[in-house]
Amino acid sequence: MLPEVYLHSIELVLARNKQALVLVPEIGLTPQLVNRFRARFSVPIAMLHSGLSDQERLCAWLAAQDGRAPIVLGTRSAVFVPLKSPGILIVDEEHDGSYKQQDGFRYHARDVAVMRAAREKIPVVLGSATPSLESMQNAREGNYQLIELPERTGAAILPTVQLLDMRRLKAADGLSAPLREAIAVRLAHGEQSLLFLNRRGFAPVWMCHDCGWVAFCRRCDARLFYHQGHHRLRCHHCGHEEPLAEHCPQCATGQPKPLGEGTERIEAAIARCFPSARIERIDRDTTRRKGSLAEKLARVHAGEADILVGTQMLSKGHDFPNVTLVGVLNADQGLYSVDFRAPERLFQQIAQVSGRAGRAEKPGAVLIQTWHPDHPLFAALARHDFPAFVDFALNERRETGYPPFSFLALLRAESPKRDATYRFLENARALAGAPPEVSLTDPMPAPMERRQGRYRAQLLVQSRNRKALHAFLHTWVSGLAESAGGRKVRWSLDVDPQDLF
């Protein structure tokens, strides 16, 4: 939900007959924000997002261009909309990865907004309860002005946070006894609980316990997820599906069983523990139909759901006044990852979903199930100490030379033939001729090397000097298309990559 400081800033801009452009990370947040804007402002509002038809998008674009829409609200592509009288740019949840366009024309909407505001000489507001490390470092260096809002609005107070040490607790279908007891208390008091697990499906592994066989996708280096509702195995990367075999295809005698938990399994476990509870599961599988997400959220707000189970779709911008308990399951996902940004994203994700608890008069509680309760990340979460996490994370980045203390570009290549992928990257490295300020790694496989039947590899370019990096890339990229193998692979150059995949 947009903070009052945004709305007040927009009022000041409208009073000067200027326009406000507000960016939000997800299309799912747009309807509720539009309702709040219309309740506050009696001016036309233009919306721009991927859910519009071409005609609707054109009308919104023209209304912004000729000034008929004083307020423009949209997702990342709206950052390019022309404004007749720009007055302010606002980027809500500026840390969110959805602002980065990952294919085709690559850009980061937040960074574009910052540059656009500088050129048009208007203020830009980057808002987040968990700002990106790049933005925090800019604030510490004096490039950005940091404005802190340490208290919640109204009578709401920050929820208490408890770490559940899963080394000492037994879990049934992913739910520990303290978490089940806390849910029971909320049900008795007529309050709502939210269980967060960023993994859809019933189970992430379909395994034969007789011989150890595991179901893998034929086109990706990834396991197939078991979806009980459809009695199918699915790949969450390429969409491949296949039916369940009665017996193990490897040993022919064993009967494979699900291993691990997804939101579908948690929903089933909750239904067994609390048979009278009304459960609402919100993930990509349950919200595919147009309007289904809005319907589910309406039922939650109307008090027609006792327990919410969902993925990151539940962590962003939602205001559930009667949710007083948040349970975070399998919180260690991403703690140890090949991507240096993984701990930052994990902290942001858990902090954001924890913020759904106790947003009204009733106090809230957050229970985090983890096998690493002594990790500095979880210690900071338990204390609501974002600055401590920033110190810890920035120190790691400084020691390893990663952003924001250096600048990156990633050359990616993929092809149905593995040799062609690596040959292109090796030739690209050979013709680089990088200056001393710029370093290049050897070609390396992507963390998931084979996806959708194509072999993927990458080459990382790094420099502590952005001007030197861009000068090098300008010369280098012009020769890549004509390099050996350049026409035989699909390749891309991503400046300031947000994911190393």
C-alpha positions, 0 to 999 in steps of 0.5 A, spaced: 500 500 500 502 506 498 505 510 504 501 517 505 508 521 503 507 519 496 500 521 496 501 528 499 507 529 494 502 528 489 497 533 491 503 538 491 505 536 484 497 537 482 497 543 485 502 546 481 498 543 474 504 538 474 503 531 472 505 525 477 508 518 474 508 512 479 511 505 478 509 499 481 512 492 480 506 488 479 500 488 475 496 485 481 497 491 485 494 496 480 487 495 481 487 496 489 492 502 488 487 505 482 481 505 487 485 508 493 488 514 488 481 515 485 478 515 493 483 521 494 484 525 487 478 527 483 482 527 476 483 523 471 488 517 472 491 513 466 494 506 467 499 502 463 501 495 464 501 489 460 494 487 462 491 492 457 489 491 450 493 495 444 487 500 444 487 501 451 494 502 452 494 507 446 489 511 449 493 512 456 499 514 452 496 519 449 492 522 455 499 522 459 502 525 453 497 531 452 496 532 459 489 530 460 491 525 465 495 528 471 496 522 474 499 516 470 500 509 474 503 503 471 508 497 471 516 498 469 514 500 461 510 506 464 517 509 465 517 511 458 511 514 457 511 522 455 508 527 460 506 534 457 508 537 464 512 532 468 512 534 476 515 528 480 517 520 479 515 515 484 518 508 484 514 504 489 518 498 492 524 500 488 528 494 490 523 489 486 526 485 481 520 486 477 523 493 474 528 489 470 526 487 463 530 481 462 530 479 455 529 483 448 530 491 450 534 490 457 533 496 462 531 497 469 525 502 470 528 504 477 535 506 474 531 509 468 526 513 472 532 516 476 536 518 469 529 521 467 528 525 473 535 528 473 534 530 465 527 533 466 530 536 473 524 534 477 524 530 484 524 522 484 522 518 490 524 511 491 520 508 496 521 501 500 521 498 506 527 494 504 531 498 499 536 495 494 543 495 497 545 500 491 540 505 493 542 504 500 550 505 498 548 511 494 544 514 500 550 513 504 555 517 499 550 523 499 548 521 492 541 520 494 537 523 500 535 518 505 528 519 509 526 514 514 519 512 516 521 508 522 513 507 525 507 504 522 501 508 520 496 509 526 496 504 532 499 499 528 506 496 531 511 492 528 510 484 529 514 480 534 519 475 530 521 468 533 526 464 529 524 456 530 530 452 530 528 446 525 534 442 527 531 441 534 523 441 531 520 436 528 516 438 522 510 434 519 509 436 512 513 442 513 509 445 519 512 445 526 508 444 532 509 451 534 507 454 528 501 449 528 499 451 535 500 459 533 495 458 527 490 454 532 490 460 537 489 465 531 483 461 529 480 461 536 480 468 536 477 469 529 484 472 526 487 470 520 494 467 518 498 467 512 503 461 511 509 463 506 512 458 501 516 461 495 515 454 491 508 452 488 506 445 486 505 439 491 512 437 492 519 439 488 521 432 488 518 425 485 523 420 487 523 412 488 526 410 495 528 403 492 533 405 487 534 413 488 531 415 481 529 422 481 524 425 475 528 430 471 525 434 465 528 432 459 529 439 456 532 442 462 537 441 468 531 441 473 527 436 477 520 435 475 515 438 480 509 434 482 502 437 482 497 433 486 491 436 483 492 435 476 496 428 477 502 430 473 509 432 473 511 439 471 517 443 469 517 450 472 522 452 467 520 450 460 512 448 462 514 440 460 508 436 463 508 428 463 503 423 467 505 419 473 508 412 472 505 407 476 512 404 477 519 407 477 522 407 470 529 405 472 528 399 477 521 397 475 518 395 482 519 401 486 513 406 487 515 413 487 513 418 492 513 426 493 519 429 497 519 436 500 513 441 500 510 446 495 504 450 497 499 445 494 502 440 499 502 445 505 494 447 503 493 439 504 496 439 510 493 445 513 486 442 511 488 436 515 490 439 521 484 444 521 478 441 517 473 447 519 478 452 517 477 456 510 483 456 506 485 460 500 491 458 496 494 464 492 500 462 487 501 462 480 497 455 479 491 458 482 490 465 479 491 463 472 484 465 470 483 472 469 480 476 475 481 470 480 487 474 484 482 479 485 476 474 487 481 471 492 483 477 495 476 480 496 474 474 499 480 475 504 478 482 505 471 480 507 473 475 512 471 469 508 478 466 509 482 464 515 488 461 513 492 464 507 497 459 503 501 462 498 508 464 494 511 471 493 504 474 490 502 475 497 508 479 500 508 485 496 503 491 497 497 487 500 494 490 506 490 485 510 488 488 517 486 481 520 492 477 519 496 477 525 500 471 524 505 470 518 509 463 518 515 463 513 516 456 511 523 453 508 526 460 509 533 458 508 532 458 500 537 462 497 541 463 503 547 459 500 546 460 492 551 462 486 548 468 485 551 474 490 544 477 490 541 471 493 541 473 501 539 480 499 533 478 496 532 473 501 532 478 506 527 483 502 522 477 501 522 475 508 521 482 511 516 484 506 512 478 507 513 479 515 510 486 514 503 483 512 502 481 520 499 486 525 497 492 520 491 494 524 490 495 531 491 487 533 498 486 534 502 481 529 507 475 530 512 472 525 514 465 526 520 463 521 522 456 520 530 455 519 536 451 520 540 457 520 538 461 526 544 464 528 546 467 521 546 474 521 541 475 516 536 472 520 538 475 527 537 482 523 530 480 521 528 478 528 530 485 531 527 488 525 534 491 524 535 493 516 541 497 517 545 491 521 543 487 515 545 492 510 552 493 514 553 486 513 551 485 506 555 491 504 561 489 507 561 482 504 560 486 497 566 490 498 570 484 500 568 481 494 568 487 489 561 486 487 556 491 486 555 497 488 563 497 489 564 495 482 560 494 475 558 488 471 556 486 464 554 479 462 555 476 456 550 470 455 549 465 449 545 459 448 544 454 442 542 447 441 549 445 441 553 445 447 560 446 443 557 452 439 555 456 445 562 455 448 566 456 442 562 463 441 564 465 448 571 463 447 572 467 441 568 473 444 573 473 450 579 472 445 577 479 441 576 483 447 582 486 448 580 489 455 584 495 458 587 494 465 581 497 468 576 491 465 576 484 467 573 478 464 572 471 466 573 465 462 566 462 459 562 458 464 556 454 464 549 458 467 547 455 474 542 451 470 546 450 463 540 446 459 534 450 459 528 448 454 533 444 450 538 449 449 545 450 452 546 456 456 553 459 458 556 466 460 562 470 461 562 476 466 565 483 465 567 487 471 570 494 472 570 499 478 570 504 473 563 505 469 566 509 464 571 504 462 566 499 462 562 502 457 567 505 453 570 497 452 563 495 451 561 500 446 567 497 442 567 490 444 559 489 442 560 492 435 564 486 433 560 480 437 555 479 431 561 478 426 565 474 430 566 466 429 559 463 431 556 470 432 550 468 427 550 461 430 548 462 437 543 466 441 546 471 445 545 478 449 549 483 453 546 485 459 549 491 463 548 491 470 545 484 470 540 483 476 540 475 475 546 471 474 542 465 471 
